[in-house]
Amino acid sequence: MLTEYDFSDAVRGKYAERFAEGSNVIVLDADVAKVFNDAAAVNSALRLLAESARSSEKAS
């Protein structure tokens, strides 16, 4: 960290609660992350899986 940065008036965790309310962080294993480049790819795959699961439930 550069000496020119001044955090003397900083408040630790000032936005932590607000951040936690609006985020849902999922950590992918390295092998899975290699397959999915970004959040859009993960969401697309999960939506496809969810649709398949819903179709299977309706069929039973």
Biopython code that builds the backbone (N, CA, C, O; Angstrom):
import numpy as np
from Bio.PDB.StructureBuilder import StructureBuilder

atoms = [
    (1, "MET", "N", (0.842, -1.165, 0.000)),
    (1, "MET", "CA", (0.000, 0.000, 0.000)),
    (1, "MET", "C", (0.895, 1.238, 0.000)),
    (1, "MET", "O", (1.892, 1.294, 0.719)),
    (2, "LEU", "N", (0.538, 2.197, -0.790)),
    (2, "LEU", "CA", (1.339, 3.412, -0.890)),
    (2, "LEU", "C", (1.180, 4.286, 0.352)),
    (2, "LEU", "O", (0.109, 4.337, 0.957)),
    (3, "THR", "N", (2.243, 4.960, 0.715)),
    (3, "THR", "CA", (2.205, 5.826, 1.903)),
    (3, "THR", "C", (1.273, 7.009, 1.727)),
    (3, "THR", "O", (0.838, 7.594, 2.719)),
    (4, "GLU", "N", (0.954, 7.380, 0.496)),
    (4, "GLU", "CA", (0.066, 8.525, 0.269)),
    (4, "GLU", "C", (-1.399, 8.223, 0.589)),
    (4, "GLU", "O", (-2.212, 9.142, 0.689)),
    (5, "TYR", "N", (-1.733, 6.960, 0.746)),
    (5, "TYR", "CA", (-3.102, 6.602, 1.109)),
    (5, "TYR", "C", (-3.300, 6.876, 2.588)),
    (5, "TYR", "O", (-2.513, 6.428, 3.422)),
    (6, "ASP", "N", (-4.357, 7.616, 2.913)),
    (6, "ASP", "CA", (-4.634, 7.980, 4.295)),
    (6, "ASP", "C", (-5.976, 7.388, 4.711)),
    (6, "ASP", "O", (-7.030, 7.842, 4.264)),
    (7, "PHE", "N", (-5.930, 6.390, 5.554)),
    (7, "PHE", "CA", (-7.144, 5.744, 6.044)),
    (7, "PHE", "C", (-7.417, 6.097, 7.503)),
    (7, "PHE", "O", (-8.149, 5.381, 8.185)),
    (8, "SER", "N", (-6.837, 7.189, 7.985)),
    (8, "SER", "CA", (-6.974, 7.545, 9.395)),
    (8, "SER", "C", (-8.424, 7.858, 9.774)),
    (8, "SER", "O", (-8.798, 7.693, 10.935)),
    (9, "ASP", "N", (-9.244, 8.304, 8.826)),
    (9, "ASP", "CA", (-10.653, 8.589, 9.117)),
    (9, "ASP", "C", (-11.584, 7.475, 8.630)),
    (9, "ASP", "O", (-12.805, 7.630, 8.651)),
    (10, "ALA", "N", (-11.021, 6.386, 8.206)),
    (10, "ALA", "CA", (-11.827, 5.288, 7.676)),
    (10, "ALA", "C", (-12.609, 4.594, 8.791)),
    (10, "ALA", "O", (-12.209, 4.588, 9.955)),
    (11, "VAL", "N", (-13.737, 4.011, 8.390)),
    (11, "VAL", "CA", (-14.576, 3.255, 9.321)),
    (11, "VAL", "C", (-14.610, 1.825, 8.824)),
    (11, "VAL", "O", (-15.083, 1.554, 7.721)),
    (12, "ARG", "N", (-14.113, 0.916, 9.631)),
    (12, "ARG", "CA", (-14.063, -0.495, 9.237)),
    (12, "ARG", "C", (-15.479, -1.066, 9.146)),
    (12, "ARG", "O", (-16.273, -0.936, 10.078)),
    (13, "GLY", "N", (-15.780, -1.694, 8.021)),
    (13, "GLY", "CA", (-17.070, -2.357, 7.831)),
    (13, "GLY", "C", (-18.243, -1.417, 7.630)),
    (13, "GLY", "O", (-19.391, -1.821, 7.818)),
    (14, "LYS", "N", (-17.987, -0.186, 7.257)),
    (14, "LYS", "CA", (-19.044, 0.814, 7.111)),
    (14, "LYS", "C", (-20.158, 0.347, 6.174)),
    (14, "LYS", "O", (-21.335, 0.591, 6.437)),
    (15, "TYR", "N", (-19.796, -0.312, 5.102)),
    (15, "TYR", "CA", (-20.782, -0.750, 4.116)),
    (15, "TYR", "C", (-20.990, -2.268, 4.111)),
    (15, "TYR", "O", (-21.657, -2.792, 3.219)),
    (16, "ALA", "N", (-20.446, -2.957, 5.061)),
    (16, "ALA", "CA", (-20.495, -4.425, 5.069)),
    (16, "ALA", "C", (-21.918, -4.956, 5.124)),
    (16, "ALA", "O", (-22.257, -5.883, 4.389)),
    (17, "GLU", "N", (-22.747, -4.393, 5.971)),
    (17, "GLU", "CA", (-24.122, -4.885, 6.103)),
    (17, "GLU", "C", (-24.911, -4.662, 4.821)),
    (17, "GLU", "O", (-25.627, -5.553, 4.364)),
    (18, "ARG", "N", (-24.779, -3.473, 4.244)),
    (18, "ARG", "CA", (-25.492, -3.174, 3.001)),
    (18, "ARG", "C", (-25.009, -4.087, 1.879)),
    (18, "ARG", "O", (-25.816, -4.568, 1.083)),
    (19, "PHE", "N", (-23.712, -4.329, 1.809)),
    (19, "PHE", "CA", (-23.165, -5.209, 0.783)),
    (19, "PHE", "C", (-23.708, -6.626, 0.951)),
    (19, "PHE", "O", (-24.088, -7.266, -0.029)),
    (20, "ALA", "N", (-23.746, -7.114, 2.184)),
    (20, "ALA", "CA", (-24.211, -8.479, 2.445)),
    (20, "ALA", "C", (-25.674, -8.655, 2.060)),
    (20, "ALA", "O", (-26.067, -9.729, 1.603)),
    (21, "GLU", "N", (-26.481, -7.619, 2.238)),
    (21, "GLU", "CA", (-27.898, -7.702, 1.883)),
    (21, "GLU", "C", (-28.112, -7.839, 0.389)),
    (21, "GLU", "O", (-29.048, -8.509, -0.048)),
    (22, "GLY", "N", (-27.246, -7.206, -0.400)),
    (22, "GLY", "CA", (-27.462, -7.165, -1.835)),
    (22, "GLY", "C", (-26.586, -8.096, -2.635)),
    (22, "GLY", "O", (-26.515, -7.973, -3.858)),
    (23, "SER", "N", (-25.916, -9.024, -1.982)),
    (23, "SER", "CA", (-25.042, -9.902, -2.746)),
    (23, "SER", "C", (-25.252, -11.352, -2.355)),
    (23, "SER", "O", (-25.668, -11.672, -1.241)),
    (24, "ASN", "N", (-24.958, -12.193, -3.284)),
    (24, "ASN", "CA", (-25.057, -13.622, -3.059)),
    (24, "ASN", "C", (-23.831, -14.228, -3.733)),
    (24, "ASN", "O", (-23.880, -14.593, -4.907)),
    (25, "VAL", "N", (-22.755, -14.332, -3.005)),
    (25, "VAL", "CA", (-21.490, -14.772, -3.572)),
    (25, "VAL", "C", (-21.379, -16.286, -3.461)),
    (25, "VAL", "O", (-21.560, -16.859, -2.386)),
    (26, "ILE", "N", (-21.084, -16.911, -4.562)),
    (26, "ILE", "CA", (-20.867, -18.346, -4.625)),
    (26, "ILE", "C", (-19.462, -18.552, -5.167)),
    (26, "ILE", "O", (-19.102, -17.965, -6.187)),
    (27, "VAL", "N", (-18.679, -19.363, -4.510)),
    (27, "VAL", "CA", (-17.319, -19.632, -4.969)),
    (27, "VAL", "C", (-17.319, -20.968, -5.709)),
    (27, "VAL", "O", (-17.698, -22.003, -5.161)),
    (28, "LEU", "N", (-16.889, -20.917, -6.955)),
    (28, "LEU", "CA", (-16.833, -22.128, -7.768)),
    (28, "LEU", "C", (-15.507, -22.838, -7.569)),
    (28, "LEU", "O", (-14.476, -22.198, -7.365)),
    (29, "ASP", "N", (-15.535, -24.144, -7.627)),
    (29, "ASP", "CA", (-14.287, -24.906, -7.624)),
    (29, "ASP", "C", (-13.533, -24.582, -8.907)),
    (29, "ASP", "O", (-14.134, -24.226, -9.920)),
    (30, "ALA", "N", (-12.232, -24.706, -8.853)),
    (30, "ALA", "CA", (-11.377, -24.302, -9.967)),
    (30, "ALA", "C", (-11.744, -25.006, -11.276)),
    (30, "ALA", "O", (-11.748, -24.380, -12.335)),
    (31, "ASP", "N", (-12.049, -26.299, -11.207)),
    (31, "ASP", "CA", (-12.369, -27.032, -12.436)),
    (31, "ASP", "C", (-13.676, -26.547, -13.055)),
    (31, "ASP", "O", (-13.814, -26.536, -14.279)),
    (32, "VAL", "N", (-14.625, -26.150, -12.232)),
    (32, "VAL", "CA", (-15.895, -25.622, -12.735)),
    (32, "VAL", "C", (-15.684, -24.223, -13.299)),
    (32, "VAL", "O", (-16.235, -23.891, -14.349)),
    (33, "ALA", "N", (-14.898, -23.403, -12.619)),
    (33, "ALA", "CA", (-14.638, -22.037, -13.066)),
    (33, "ALA", "C", (-13.951, -22.012, -14.432)),
    (33, "ALA", "O", (-14.124, -21.057, -15.189)),
    (34, "LYS", "N", (-13.176, -23.045, -14.753)),
    (34, "LYS", "CA", (-12.518, -23.109, -16.063)),
    (34, "LYS", "C", (-13.538, -23.237, -17.192)),
    (34, "LYS", "O", (-13.294, -22.779, -18.308)),
    (35, "VAL", "N", (-14.671, -23.854, -16.903)),
    (35, "VAL", "CA", (-15.689, -24.091, -17.918)),
    (35, "VAL", "C", (-16.566, -22.856, -18.136)),
    (35, "VAL", "O", (-17.001, -22.588, -19.256)),
    (36, "PHE", "N", (-16.821, -22.104, -17.056)),
    (36, "PHE", "CA", (-17.710, -20.954, -17.127)),
    (36, "PHE", "C", (-16.893, -19.668, -16.997)),
    (36, "PHE", "O", (-16.285, -19.413, -15.958)),
    (37, "ASN", "N", (-16.884, -18.865, -18.057)),
    (37, "ASN", "CA", (-16.054, -17.653, -18.100)),
    (37, "ASN", "C", (-16.575, -16.540, -17.210)),
    (37, "ASN", "O", (-15.794, -15.761, -16.664)),
    (38, "ASP", "N", (-17.901, -16.460, -17.059)),
    (38, "ASP", "CA", (-18.471, -15.316, -16.346)),
    (38, "ASP", "C", (-19.811, -15.687, -15.719)),
    (38, "ASP", "O", (-20.297, -16.807, -15.873)),
    (39, "ALA", "N", (-20.392, -14.732, -15.014)),
    (39, "ALA", "CA", (-21.657, -14.963, -14.318)),
    (39, "ALA", "C", (-22.777, -15.326, -15.292)),
    (39, "ALA", "O", (-23.637, -16.145, -14.971)),
    (40, "ALA", "N", (-22.770, -14.725, -16.469)),
    (40, "ALA", "CA", (-23.822, -15.012, -17.454)),
    (40, "ALA", "C", (-23.806, -16.486, -17.854)),
    (40, "ALA", "O", (-24.864, -17.099, -17.998)),
    (41, "ALA", "N", (-22.632, -17.049, -18.032)),
    (41, "ALA", "CA", (-22.518, -18.460, -18.409)),
    (41, "ALA", "C", (-23.008, -19.366, -17.289)),
    (41, "ALA", "O", (-23.694, -20.357, -17.541)),
    (42, "VAL", "N", (-22.660, -19.031, -16.064)),
    (42, "VAL", "CA", (-23.122, -19.820, -14.906)),
    (42, "VAL", "C", (-24.637, -19.733, -14.795)),
    (42, "VAL", "O", (-25.309, -20.751, -14.625)),
    (43, "ASN", "N", (-25.178, -18.521, -14.890)),
    (43, "ASN", "CA", (-26.623, -18.346, -14.781)),
    (43, "ASN", "C", (-27.368, -19.077, -15.880)),
    (43, "ASN", "O", (-28.416, -19.671, -15.628)),
    (44, "SER", "N", (-26.848, -19.043, -17.081)),
    (44, "SER", "CA", (-27.474, -19.741, -18.199)),
    (44, "SER", "C", (-27.527, -21.248, -17.939)),
    (44, "SER", "O", (-28.558, -21.887, -18.151)),
    (45, "ALA", "N", (-26.419, -21.800, -17.484)),
    (45, "ALA", "CA", (-26.366, -23.238, -17.198)),
    (45, "ALA", "C", (-27.314, -23.606, -16.061)),
    (45, "ALA", "O", (-27.994, -24.631, -16.123)),
    (46, "LEU", "N", (-27.361, -22.781, -15.037)),
    (46, "LEU", "CA", (-28.250, -23.068, -13.903)),
    (46, "LEU", "C", (-29.716, -22.947, -14.289)),
    (46, "LEU", "O", (-30.551, -23.715, -13.811)),
    (47, "ARG", "N", (-30.033, -21.987, -15.150)),
    (47, "ARG", "CA", (-31.425, -21.867, -15.611)),
    (47, "ARG", "C", (-31.835, -23.088, -16.419)),
    (47, "ARG", "O", (-32.957, -23.577, -16.288)),
    (48, "LEU", "N", (-30.933, -23.578, -17.250)),
    (48, "LEU", "CA", (-31.206, -24.788, -18.024)),
    (48, "LEU", "C", (-31.422, -25.984, -17.096)),
    (48, "LEU", "O", (-32.347, -26.772, -17.289)),
    (49, "LEU", "N", (-30.573, -26.105, -16.103)),
    (49, "LEU", "CA", (-30.708, -27.187, -15.129)),
    (49, "LEU", "C", (-32.016, -27.061, -14.348)),
    (49, "LEU", "O", (-32.702, -28.058, -14.124)),
    (50, "ALA", "N", (-32.361, -25.847, -13.935)),
    (50, "ALA", "CA", (-33.603, -25.628, -13.191)),
    (50, "ALA", "C", (-34.818, -25.986, -14.042)),
    (50, "ALA", "O", (-35.763, -26.602, -13.550)),
    (51, "GLU", "N", (-34.793, -25.605, -15.306)),
    (51, "GLU", "CA", (-35.907, -25.926, -16.202)),
    (51, "GLU", "C", (-36.034, -27.441, -16.368)),
    (51, "GLU", "O", (-37.139, -27.982, -16.386)),
    (52, "SER", "N", (-34.902, -28.109, -16.488)),
    (52, "SER", "CA", (-34.924, -29.568, -16.599)),
    (52, "SER", "C", (-35.495, -30.208, -15.335)),
    (52, "SER", "O", (-36.256, -31.173, -15.410)),
    (53, "ALA", "N", (-35.128, -29.673, -14.188)),
    (53, "ALA", "CA", (-35.633, -30.202, -12.918)),
    (53, "ALA", "C", (-37.146, -29.983, -12.813)),
    (53, "ALA", "O", (-37.882, -30.866, -12.371)),
    (54, "ARG", "N", (-37.597, -28.795, -13.225)),
    (54, "ARG", "CA", (-39.051, -28.517, -13.183)),
    (54, "ARG", "C", (-39.800, -29.441, -14.129)),
    (54, "ARG", "O", (-40.884, -29.920, -13.797)),
    (55, "SER", "N", (-39.236, -29.697, -15.303)),
    (55, "SER", "CA", (-39.878, -30.596, -16.267)),
    (55, "SER", "C", (-39.961, -32.010, -15.716)),
    (55, "SER", "O", (-40.965, -32.696, -15.908)),
    (56, "SER", "N", (-38.920, -32.444, -15.040)),
    (56, "SER", "CA", (-38.920, -33.789, -14.455)),
    (56, "SER", "C", (-39.956, -33.914, -13.354)),
    (56, "SER", "O", (-40.599, -34.955, -13.220)),
    (57, "GLU", "N", (-40.122, -32.856, -12.559)),
    (57, "GLU", "CA", (-41.112, -32.876, -11.484)),
    (57, "GLU", "C", (-42.529, -32.961, -12.060)),
    (57, "GLU", "O", (-43.377, -33.674, -11.524)),
    (58, "LYS", "N", (-42.781, -32.236, -13.147)),
    (58, "LYS", "CA", (-44.100, -32.236, -13.763)),
    (58, "LYS", "C", (-44.406, -33.600, -14.371)),
    (58, "LYS", "O", (-45.559, -34.030, -14.368)),
    (59, "ALA", "N", (-43.399, -34.280, -14.887)),
    (59, "ALA", "CA", (-43.578, -35.572, -15.539)),
    (59, "ALA", "C", (-43.869, -36.685, -14.534)),
    (59, "ALA", "O", (-44.466, -37.701, -14.889)),
    (60, "SER", "N", (-43.442, -36.494, -13.258)),
    (60, "SER", "CA", (-43.660, -37.572, -12.293)),
    (60, "SER", "C", (-44.988, -37.502, -11.622)),
    (60, "SER", "O", (-45.302, -38.349, -10.785)),
]
sb = StructureBuilder()
sb.init_structure("model")
sb.init_model(0)
sb.init_chain("A")
sb.init_seg("    ")
for serial, (resi, resn, name, xyz) in enumerate(atoms, 1):
    if name == "N":
        sb.init_residue(resn, " ", resi, " ")
    sb.init_atom(name, np.array(xyz, "f"), 0.0, 1.0, " ", f" {name:<3s}", serial, name[0])
structure = sb.get_structure()
